[in-house]
Amino acid sequence: MQSQDVAKRPAASPTDPVVDVEQAEAALVEHYPRLVRLAYLVLPPSLGRNRRVLTAHALVQRALPRGRASASVIPAQSTGRDVDPGYAFVRLNVVRTALEAGLPLSFRAWPKRSQLPPLLPQVRGLRLFPRSGGADELALDQRLSALSGPARAVYVLRGLEKLPDGDVRRVLAAAGVDAEETDEALGEADEAPAQYELLNSPEFDPCSLHARPTDLMRRRQHGKAALAAAAAVAVCGALLAMPGGGWGPDGAAAPAYAQNPASQAALDPGKLTRIAPTAWTVSARKDFSVWPARGDLTKDTALLRRALAVWARPGESVQVSATPGTPSGGPAGPPQLLYAGTVDNARVVILYDGLRIARYAEPKDGTKGAALDFARVDGATGSEANAVVLDRADGNVRYLTAPWVKKAAERDLQKPNAGALPMTLTDGITSPLASPAQATGACTSWNVLQLTDDTGTRLMSDLGELVPAHLTVGRPGSAHEVSGAAAQHAWAPFACSLGAMRSLGVRSVNAWQFAQQPLPDASGAAEWVCTRAETWQGGGERVLAQFRTPGGVYGAVAAKAQGVAACGVRDPHVLAGVLWKSAAGHWFLLAAGSKGTESVTATGGVNGSARGGLLAVKTKQGVQAELKGALDDGRTITGLR
């Protein structure tokens, strides 16, 4: 275990890069969700999820240097943030204080600040905790809780930050862990299964939270104290609202924490970029940068100022959400205005900074309950820049479409023969569409948005994010639009599988029938289809291999994987298997590989092999097998898991 007397940090080398407050602050704001997740995972689970969440946020917010400082630990990876000494410095402070927070209190020494409950942030009357994951996430959390603090740090730095052990040693040494303890921590972390992909699960995301009330009876007993506190808040609020500053001009924005020309320009409504309504007709580009500013409130300076201020520094009352991999910091300069207007019972502003779409919404009658949503859209062109979610209400979604979109329609992806229902387009705004992303219960339909322009028709599906996912069909590298009857029938049995891709930051989803397999016992032929969801962040792709028997209404998920190249443009090969029972009551292991598979072999609970990409071996219920395939280029592939 780590001792109470933490070793002194190594002295900085004269060659170490120097980090100033502004550089560290920029790294902290840009990578805030990742840093808080890192702190949350290193903190001991014995703190309880509520205090662990608040402590993680407090440690990250206190990680800035007081002046200029040396950053002596720079990771070897080169993924953008990892060569930034500001990020390395802030991350080191987060790891160091998270380790200190797990130390036991001692009567021989004053407690460190990180060992005490955080002064800020504070949430009264609510307990906060991340969204629950599955059984795998729960098991991993239990394994991490059994590790020592340094061992948890080793596991998280390996899995979340992708650091090799040499750099892990340097980070721990700089955080005050001695060499002997570091050796023990590395050995201890080696004993935990390397389920690093689970570290990105919502189970460990302290920025996406659920809320529950605290002890209601105790709160009632302290009613008089609460009334006194409310009176004090009212007095302070009146003082803050007086001319000269405060929350009055900025609505729900938090107090300003930095002032410089770039940030001030980004908060000036008069400097917003506004594109002419006809610019897209003469531009070689077809993306968000040529969208004109639309809506009935584009000249409402007060509304635009509030939206920009909340984007730069959202207050505690603002509900903030971001798709995975999307930085939530303020804009680097004046963003582009896409929309400002009244939608249903809200005022909505949509802004674009070249990397992200930011949607600010507030009630018509004030700013209480304001919301700020982010979506990453870098590199979006054509179909991916066709629509943005404008509003969600009563299970419906309303879109703002690109200026080149001529027609909009609603189509049930599960019912290709039903045809499309036309939707009205008013200044680019669609009529409401029933959203499958908000539906509960059995999946009996999957409504998608069908958009038509001069170049053709495209299907977009709402997956609970600001930008709908673009649907395609066909072999990776030559996929095409879901615009004809054959393509729509190909997607229909697998439409409900889109539900497994909600809120993952999905950019596009492709469905590809990679094999057709004759079934034993003269049962017809089955389809093997893989659906692959590409993400905006370029990681966390989700692949589902689905099996559909003749006449089956739905496809059954036979295998799934995340963060793999299979069934994609870089590696279109895929191999999957399933246990299947024939009408005659016989059990078989069926396996299929994509084109280019020369042989398939099953080992383990079932032994068998076959030339070509199809395998059928008689077996019994409940067996497990390992699949391996040989490709015509000499490579081997394993079964999707």
C-alpha positions in Angstrom: 0.0 0.0 0.0 1.1 3.6 -0.6 2.4 5.2 2.5 1.1 8.4 4.1 4.4 10.2 3.6 4.4 10.5 -0.2 7.9 10.7 -1.7 9.0 14.0 -3.0 8.5 14.5 -6.7 11.7 14.4 -8.8 13.3 17.7 -9.5 12.5 19.2 -12.9 15.2 19.0 -15.5 16.4 22.2 -17.2 15.4 20.7 -20.5 11.8 20.0 -19.4 9.2 22.1 -21.3 7.7 25.0 -19.3 4.0 25.1 -18.9 2.2 28.3 -18.1 -1.3 28.7 -16.7 -2.9 29.5 -20.0 -1.5 26.5 -21.7 -2.5 24.2 -18.9 -6.0 25.7 -18.8 -6.5 25.2 -22.5 -5.5 21.5 -22.1 -7.8 21.1 -19.1 -10.8 22.6 -20.8 -10.3 20.7 -24.1 -9.8 17.3 -22.4 -11.9 17.9 -19.3 -14.2 14.8 -19.7 -11.2 12.5 -20.2 -9.3 13.9 -17.2 -12.4 13.6 -14.9 -12.9 10.0 -16.1 -9.2 9.3 -15.3 -9.5 10.8 -11.8 -12.8 8.8 -11.2 -11.1 5.5 -12.1 -8.0 6.1 -10.0 -10.0 7.2 -6.9 -10.8 4.4 -4.5 -14.4 3.0 -5.0 -14.7 2.9 -1.2 -15.5 6.7 -1.3 -19.0 5.9 -2.7 -20.1 6.9 -6.2 -21.5 10.3 -5.2 -18.4 11.6 -3.4 -16.2 9.9 -6.0 -17.9 11.9 -8.8 -17.6 15.2 -7.0 -14.0 14.5 -5.9 -13.0 13.6 -9.5 -14.3 17.0 -10.7 -12.7 18.8 -7.8 -9.3 17.3 -8.5 -9.3 18.1 -12.2 -10.5 21.7 -11.5 -7.6 22.2 -9.0 -5.0 20.7 -11.4 -3.8 24.1 -12.8 -0.4 25.4 -11.9 -0.1 28.6 -9.8 2.4 30.0 -12.3 4.9 28.7 -14.8 5.9 25.1 -14.1 7.9 22.3 -15.7 6.2 19.3 -17.3 8.7 16.5 -16.8 6.5 13.6 -18.0 5.7 13.5 -21.7 4.2 10.3 -23.0 5.6 8.5 -26.0 2.4 8.2 -27.9 1.5 10.9 -30.5 -2.2 11.2 -30.7 -2.5 15.0 -30.5 -3.0 15.6 -26.8 -0.1 13.4 -25.8 2.6 15.6 -27.2 1.1 18.6 -25.4 3.1 19.4 -22.2 0.1 21.3 -20.8 -2.0 18.1 -21.0 0.9 16.0 -19.5 1.2 18.5 -16.6 -2.5 18.5 -15.8 -2.8 14.8 -16.1 0.2 14.3 -13.7 -1.5 16.5 -11.1 -4.7 14.6 -11.5 -3.0 11.2 -10.9 -1.0 12.5 -8.0 -3.9 14.0 -6.1 -6.2 11.0 -6.9 -3.5 8.8 -5.3 -3.3 11.1 -2.3 -7.1 11.0 -1.9 -6.9 7.2 -1.4 -4.4 7.4 1.4 -5.8 6.7 4.9 -6.0 9.6 7.4 -3.3 9.7 10.0 -3.1 11.4 13.4 0.6 12.1 12.9 0.2 14.4 9.9 -2.3 17.0 8.7 -4.6 15.6 6.0 -4.0 16.6 2.4 -6.6 18.6 0.7 -7.5 15.8 -1.7 -8.2 13.5 1.3 -11.0 15.7 2.5 -14.5 16.1 1.0 -14.3 18.6 -1.8 -15.4 22.2 -1.1 -16.4 22.6 -4.7 -18.3 21.4 -6.6 -21.2 20.8 -4.3 -24.6 19.5 -5.0 -27.3 19.9 -2.4 -30.3 17.5 -2.1 -29.1 15.1 -4.8 -26.8 12.1 -5.1 -25.1 11.9 -8.4 -23.7 8.7 -10.0 -22.8 7.6 -13.5 -25.1 5.6 -15.7 -25.1 1.9 -15.0 -23.2 -0.4 -17.4 -23.5 -4.1 -17.9 -22.2 -7.1 -16.0 -18.7 -6.7 -17.5 -18.4 -3.1 -16.3 -19.6 -4.1 -12.8 -17.1 -7.0 -12.6 -14.2 -4.6 -13.8 -15.2 -2.1 -11.1 -15.0 -4.8 -8.5 -11.6 -5.9 -9.7 -10.3 -2.3 -9.7 -11.6 -1.8 -6.1 -9.5 -4.7 -5.0 -6.3 -3.1 -6.4 -4.1 -0.6 -4.5 -4.2 3.0 -5.6 -0.9 2.8 -7.6 -2.1 -0.4 -9.3 -5.3 1.2 -10.3 -3.3 4.1 -11.7 -1.2 1.6 -13.7 -4.3 -0.1 -15.1 -5.9 3.2 -16.1 -2.8 4.8 -17.6 -2.3 1.6 -19.6 -5.9 1.3 -20.8 -7.2 4.8 -21.0 -4.1 6.7 -21.9 -2.4 3.9 -23.9 0.9 4.5 -22.2 3.7 1.8 -22.3 5.1 0.7 -18.9 8.1 2.9 -19.2 6.0 6.0 -19.3 3.7 4.6 -16.6 6.8 4.4 -14.3 7.7 8.0 -15.1 4.2 9.3 -14.3 4.1 7.4 -11.0 7.5 8.5 -10.0 6.6 12.1 -10.7 3.4 11.6 -8.7 5.4 10.5 -5.7 5.3 6.7 -5.8 8.7 5.1 -5.1 10.3 2.5 -7.4 9.6 -0.5 -5.2 5.9 0.4 -4.9 5.8 1.0 -8.6 7.1 -2.5 -9.3 4.5 -4.0 -7.0 1.8 -1.9 -8.7 2.8 -3.1 -12.2 2.7 -6.7 -11.1 -0.6 -6.3 -9.3 -2.1 -4.6 -12.4 -0.9 -7.5 -14.6 -3.1 -9.9 -12.7 -6.3 -7.9 -13.7 -7.8 -8.9 -17.1 -6.9 -6.3 -19.7 -10.4 -5.2 -20.5 -9.3 -1.7 -21.4 -12.1 -1.0 -23.8 -14.5 -1.0 -20.9 -12.8 2.0 -19.4 -14.7 4.1 -22.0 -18.0 2.8 -20.8 -20.7 5.2 -19.5 -20.3 3.2 -16.2 -17.1 5.2 -15.6 -18.2 8.6 -17.1 -18.6 11.1 -14.3 -19.7 13.7 -16.8 -22.9 11.9 -17.7 -24.8 11.4 -14.5 -28.0 10.2 -12.9 -29.5 12.0 -9.9 -31.5 10.7 -6.9 -32.6 12.5 -3.8 -30.8 12.3 -0.5 -32.4 11.4 2.9 -35.7 13.3 2.6 -36.5 13.0 6.3 -33.2 14.6 7.4 -33.7 17.4 4.8 -37.1 18.1 6.4 -35.5 18.4 9.8 -33.1 21.0 8.5 -35.8 23.1 6.9 -35.2 26.2 9.0 -31.5 26.1 8.1 -32.4 25.9 4.4 -34.8 28.9 4.7 -32.0 30.9 6.2 -29.6 29.8 3.4 -32.2 30.7 0.8 -32.5 34.2 2.2 -28.8 34.7 2.1 -28.7 33.5 -1.6 -31.5 35.9 -2.4 -29.5 38.8 -1.0 -26.3 37.8 -2.8 -28.3 37.3 -6.0 -29.7 40.8 -5.8 -26.2 42.2 -5.4 -24.9 40.1 -8.3 -27.7 41.2 -10.6 -26.9 44.9 -10.0 -25.3 46.8 -12.9 -21.6 46.2 -13.4 -21.5 42.4 -13.8 -23.1 39.2 -12.4 -25.4 36.7 -14.1 -27.9 39.2 -15.4 -26.4 39.8 -18.9 -25.2 36.2 -19.4 -28.3 34.3 -18.2 -27.3 30.8 -17.1 -23.5 31.3 -17.7 -21.0 30.8 -14.9 -18.7 33.7 -14.0 -15.9 34.5 -16.4 -12.6 32.8 -15.5 -10.3 34.3 -18.1 -10.2 37.4 -20.3 -8.2 37.6 -23.5 -8.9 39.1 -27.0 -9.7 35.7 -28.6 -12.2 34.6 -25.9 -13.8 38.1 -25.9 -14.2 38.0 -29.7 -15.8 34.5 -29.4 -18.4 36.0 -27.0 -19.4 38.9 -29.2 -22.6 38.3 -31.1 -21.7 41.0 -33.6 -18.7 38.9 -34.7 -20.6 35.7 -35.5 -20.0 34.4 -39.0 -23.1 34.6 -41.1 -23.2 32.9 -44.5 -25.2 34.4 -47.4 -28.3 32.4 -48.3 -27.0 31.7 -51.8 -23.4 31.0 -51.0 -23.8 27.2 -51.2 -25.0 27.5 -54.8 -21.6 28.7 -56.0 -19.3 27.0 -53.5 -17.3 23.9 -54.3 -17.9 22.7 -50.8 -21.0 21.0 -49.5 -20.7 21.0 -45.7 -21.8 23.0 -42.7 -19.5 25.9 -43.6 -21.9 27.0 -46.4 -25.1 26.8 -44.4 -26.9 30.2 -44.1 -28.1 31.6 -40.8 -31.8 30.8 -40.5 -34.6 31.4 -38.0 -36.7 34.3 -36.7 -34.3 35.3 -33.9 -31.0 35.7 -35.9 -31.0 39.4 -34.9 -31.8 38.8 -31.2 -28.4 40.0 -29.8 -29.4 39.2 -26.2 -30.2 35.6 -27.0 -27.1 35.1 -29.1 -24.9 36.6 -26.3 -26.4 34.2 -23.8 -25.8 31.2 -26.1 -22.2 32.2 -26.6 -21.6 32.9 -22.9 -23.1 29.5 -21.9 -21.0 27.7 -24.5 -17.8 29.4 -23.1 -18.6 28.7 -19.4 -21.8 26.7 -18.7 -23.2 27.3 -15.2 -24.2 24.6 -12.7 -27.8 24.8 -13.7 -27.1 24.1 -17.4 -27.6 20.6 -18.7 -24.6 19.8 -20.8 -24.2 16.7 -23.0 -21.6 15.8 -25.6 -21.2 12.8 -28.0 -18.1 10.6 -27.2 -14.9 12.2 -28.2 -16.3 15.7 -28.5 -14.4 18.4 -26.6 -16.9 20.6 -24.7 -14.7 23.7 -24.2 -15.6 27.2 -25.6 -14.9 28.2 -29.2 -11.4 29.4 -30.1 -12.9 32.3 -32.0 -16.3 33.6 -33.4 -18.3 30.6 -34.5 -20.7 30.4 -37.4 -24.4 30.9 -36.8 -26.6 28.2 -38.4 -29.9 28.9 -36.6 -31.6 31.1 -34.0 -35.3 30.9 -33.6 -38.4 29.7 -31.7 -39.2 26.0 -31.9 -42.2 24.7 -30.0 -41.8 26.1 -26.4 -38.1 26.9 -26.6 -35.6 29.4 -28.1 -32.9 27.5 -29.9 -29.5 28.6 -31.2 -27.3 26.3 -33.3 -23.6 27.3 -33.8 -20.7 25.7 -35.7 -16.9 26.2 -35.1 -15.5 24.0 -37.8 -15.1 21.0 -35.4 -18.4 20.9 -33.5 -22.1 21.7 -33.6 -23.3 23.4 -30.4 -27.0 23.6 -29.7 -28.2 26.0 -27.0 -31.8 25.9 -25.9 -33.7 27.8 -23.3 -37.4 28.0 -22.3 -39.5 30.8 -23.8 -40.1 32.3 -20.4 -36.5 32.5 -19.0 -33.2 30.8 -18.9 -33.9 28.3 -16.1 -33.5 24.8 -17.4 -31.2 25.9 -20.3 -29.4 23.0 -22.1 -26.2 22.9 -24.2 -25.5 19.9 -26.5 -22.3 19.2 -28.5 -21.6 17.0 -31.4 -18.4 16.4 -33.3 -18.7 16.9 -37.0 -15.2 17.5 -38.3 -14.9 16.4 -41.9 -18.6 16.2 -42.5 -19.5 16.6 -46.1 -22.5 15.8 -48.3 -24.8 13.3 -46.6 -23.1 13.8 -43.2 -23.9 17.5 -43.3 -27.5 17.1 -44.5 -29.3 17.7 -41.2 -29.1 18.7 -37.5 -31.5 18.0 -34.7 -33.4 21.2 -34.0 -35.8 20.0 -31.2 -37.0 17.0 -29.4 -40.5 17.0 -27.8 -43.0 14.3 -26.9 -41.0 11.5 -28.5 -40.7 13.4 -31.8 -37.7 15.0 -33.4 -37.6 18.0 -35.7 -34.6 18.7 -38.1 -32.9 21.7 -39.6 -31.8 20.5 -43.1 -29.1 21.7 -45.4 -30.0 24.4 -48.0 -29.5 22.0 -50.8 -32.2 19.5 -49.5 -35.3 19.7 -51.7 -37.6 17.1 -50.2 -37.9 15.4 -46.8 -39.9 12.2 -46.1 -40.5 9.7 -43.3 -39.8 6.1 -43.9 -40.2 3.0 -41.7 -37.0 1.1 -42.3 -38.6 -2.2 -41.2 -41.4 -1.8 -43.8 -39.7 -1.2 -47.2 -43.0 -1.8 -49.1 -44.9 0.8 -47.1 -43.4 3.7 -49.0 -42.3 7.1 -47.7 -44.6 9.7 -46.1 -43.8 13.3 -47.3 -42.8 15.8 -44.6 -43.2 19.6 -44.9 -40.1 21.7 -45.2 -40.4 25.3 -44.0 -37.2 27.4 -44.3 -35.3 24.1 -44.0 -37.2 22.9 -40.9 -39.0 19.6 -41.1 -42.3 18.7 -39.5 -42.0 16.4 -36.4 -40.8 12.8 -36.9 -41.4 10.0 -34.4 -37.9 9.2 -33.1 -36.9 5.6 -32.7 -34.0 6.8 -30.4 -36.6 7.7 -27.7 -38.9 4.7 -28.1 -39.3 2.2 -25.4 -40.5 -1.4 -25.3 -40.5 -3.8 -28.2 -39.0 -2.7 -31.5 -41.9 -2.8 -34.0 -40.8 0.1 -36.3 -37.8 2.2 -37.0 -38.5 5.6 -38.5 -35.8 7.2 -40.5 -35.4 10.6 -42.3 -35.3 10.4 -46.1 -33.7 13.5 -47.8 -33.6 14.2 -51.5 -31.4 16.7 -53.3 -30.1 17.1 -56.9 -27.8 14.1 -56.5 -30.2 11.5 -55.1 -31.9 10.2 -52.0 -30.4 9.3 -48.6 -31.5 7.8 -45.4 -30.6 9.2 -42.0 -31.4 7.7 -38.6 -31.7 9.4 -35.3 -29.5 7.7 -32.7 -30.1 10.2 -29.9 -27.5 12.8 -30.9 -27.4 16.1 -32.7 -26.4 14.8 -36.1 -28.3 11.8 -37.5 -26.3 8.8 -38.7 -26.0 8.2 -42.5 -27.2 4.7 -43.5 -25.5 2.8 -46.4 -25.5 -0.7 -47.8 -23.0 -2.8 -49.6 -19.4 -4.1 -49.3 -17.1 -1.8 -47.4 -15.3 0.5 -49.9 -18.1 0.3 -52.4 -21.1 0.9 -50.2 -24.0 2.9 -51.7 -27.1 4.8 -50.6 -30.2 3.0 -49.3 -32.3 4.4 -52.1 -33.7 1.5 -54.1 -36.1 -1.3 -53.2 -33.4 -3.9 -53.0 -31.3 -1.8 -50.6 -34.3 -1.0 -48.4 -35.3 -4.7 -48.2 -31.7 -5.6 -47.3 -31.8 -3.2 -44.3 -35.3 -4.1 -43.1 -34.6 -7.2 -41.0 -31.7 -5.5 -39.2 -33.2 -2.0 -38.5 -33.7 -2.7 -34.8 -30.0 -3.5 -34.4 -29.5 0.3 -34.7 -30.8 0.5 -31.1 -27.4 -0.9 -29.9 -25.6 2.1 -31.5 -27.4 4.9 -29.6 -25.3 7.7 -28.1 -22.0 6.4 -29.3 -21.1 9.3 -31.5 -22.0 7.4 -34.7 -21.2 9.0 -38.0 -22.5 6.3 -40.4 -23.8 2.7 -40.3 -23.3 0.3 -43.2 -25.1 -3.1 -43.7 -23.4 -5.7 -45.8 -24.5 -9.3 -46.6 -21.1 -11.0 -46.5 -22.3 -14.6 -46.9 -25.2 -16.8 -47.8 -25.2 -20.3 -46.2 -27.3 -23.4 -47.2 -28.7 -24.8 -43.9 -28.5 -28.5 -42.9 -31.6 -30.7 -42.9 -32.8 -29.0 -46.2 -33.9 -25.9 -44.2 -33.2 -23.4 -47.0 -30.4 -20.7 -47.0 -29.6 -18.2 -44.3 -28.2 -14.7 -44.6 -25.1 -13.5 -42.8 -25.0 -9.7 -42.5 -22.6 -7.4 -40.7 -23.6 -3.9 -39.6 -20.7 -1.5 -38.8 -21.1 1.8 -37.1 -18.3 4.4 -37.8 -17.8 7.1 -35.2 -16.8 10.7 -35.4 -13.9 10.3 -33.0 -12.4 7.5 -35.2 -12.5 4.9 -32.4 -15.0 2.8 -30.6 -16.5 1.5 -33.9 -19.2 -1.2 -33.2 -19.6 -4.2 -35.5 -22.5 -6.7 -35.3 -22.6 -10.0 -37.2 -26.2 -11.0 -37.7 -27.8 -14.2 -38.8 -31.2 -14.5 -40.5 -32.9 -17.7 -41.3 -35.3 -18.0 -44.3 -38.5 -16.1 -43.7 -37.2 -14.6 -40.5 -38.6 -11.1 -39.7 -35.5 -10.1 -37.7 -31.8 -10.8 -37.8 -30.3 -12.4 -34.7 -27.0 -10.9 -33.4 -24.5 -13.8 -33.6 -21.4 -11.8 -32.6 -20.3 -8.3 -31.8 -17.1 -6.3 -31.3 -16.0 -2.8 -30.6 -12.9 -0.9 -31.8 -12.0 -3.5 -34.5 -11.2 -3.1 -38.2 -13.3 -6.1 -39.3 -16.2 -5.4 -41.8 -14.7 -2.0 -42.6 -12.9 -0.3 -45.4 -9.5 -1.0 -43.9 -10.3 -4.7 -43.4 -13.5 -5.9 -45.0 -13.0 -9.5 -43.9 -15.3 -10.9 -41.2 -15.9 -14.4 -39.7 -18.7 -15.3 -37.3 -20.5 -18.3 -36.0 -23.8 -19.3 -34.3 -25.4 -22.3 -32.7 -28.6 -23.2 -34.7 -31.3 -25.8 -34.2 -32.9 -27.2 -37.3 -36.6 -28.0 -37.7 -35.7 -31.7 -37.2 -34.4 -30.9 -33.7 -30.7 -31.2 -34.5 -28.1 -28.7 -33.3 -25.4 -27.3 -35.5 -22.4 -24.9 -35.3 -22.7 -22.7 -38.3 -19.9 -20.4 -39.3 -19.4 -18.1 -42.3 -16.5 -16.0 -43.6 -16.6 -13.2 -46.1 -15.3 -13.5 -49.7 -11.6 -14.4 -49.7 -11.9 -16.9 -46.9 -10.2 -20.2 -48.0 -11.0 -22.3 -45.0 -12.7 -22.2 -41.6 -11.7 -24.2 -38.5 -13.6 -24.7 -35.2 -11.8 -25.9 -32.0 -12.7 -26.2 -28.4 -16.2 -27.6 -27.7 -16.6 -28.3 -31.4 -14.0 -29.6 -33.7 -14.4 -29.3 -37.4 -13.0 -27.7 -40.6 -14.2 -26.9 -44.1 -12.7 -25.5 -47.2 -14.1 -22.2 -48.3 -15.9 -19.7 -46.2 -18.8 -21.9 -44.8 -18.8 -24.4 -42.0 -21.6 -26.6 -40.6 -20.8 -29.1 -37.8 -23.3 -31.2 -35.9 -23.1 -30.6 -32.2 -25.2 -30.2 -29.1 -26.8 -27.3 -27.3 -24.7 -24.9 -25.2 -21.2 -25.8 -26.5 -18.6 -23.1 -27.1 -16.0 -23.0 -29.9 -13.2 -20.9 -31.2 -13.2 -20.0 -34.9 -10.3 -19.4 -37.1 -10.2 -18.6 -40.8 -7.5 -18.6 -43.4 -7.6 -16.0 -46.1 -6.4 -16.3 -49.7 -3.6 -13.8 -49.0 -2.1 -16.0 -46.3 -3.5 -14.1 -43.3 -5.6 -15.6 -40.6 -8.7 -14.1 -38.9 -10.5 -15.1 -35.8 -14.2 -15.2 -35.2 -15.9 -11.9 -34.2 -16.7 -11.9 -30.5 
